[in-house]
Amino acid sequence: MAEPDPEPRQAGGIVVTRGMSLRIPAGGLRISMGPDGLDAEMLSLHVSRSMWLPWLEIAMSHLEA
């Protein structure tokens, strides 16, 4: 009898590309020391992307065409 397929893996993490920035706001990261050692909890993360460069690249490609 065949084994069942394993559960699919979910993509984790954050992909940061050119023109993007990450910021952890005040209170957005909690680090504590417990009986098992350090424990970190991400409460909030701000991600922004500047859009002027992609639009400029699109405009330049249209201009060339």
Rosetta blueprint (number, residue, H / E / L):
1 M L
2 A L
3 E L
4 P L
5 D L
6 P L
7 E L
8 P L
9 R L
10 Q L
11 A L
12 G L
13 G L
14 I L
15 V L
16 V L
17 T L
18 R L
19 G L
20 M E
21 S E
22 L E
23 R E
24 I L
25 P L
26 A L
27 G L
28 G L
29 L E
30 R E
31 I E
32 S E
33 M E
34 G E
35 P L
36 D L
37 G E
38 L E
39 D E
40 A E
41 E E
42 M E
43 L L
44 S L
45 L L
46 H E
47 V E
48 S E
49 R E
50 S L
51 M L
52 W H
53 L H
54 P H
55 W H
56 L H
57 E H
58 I H
59 A H
60 M H
61 S H
62 H H
63 L H
64 E H
65 A L
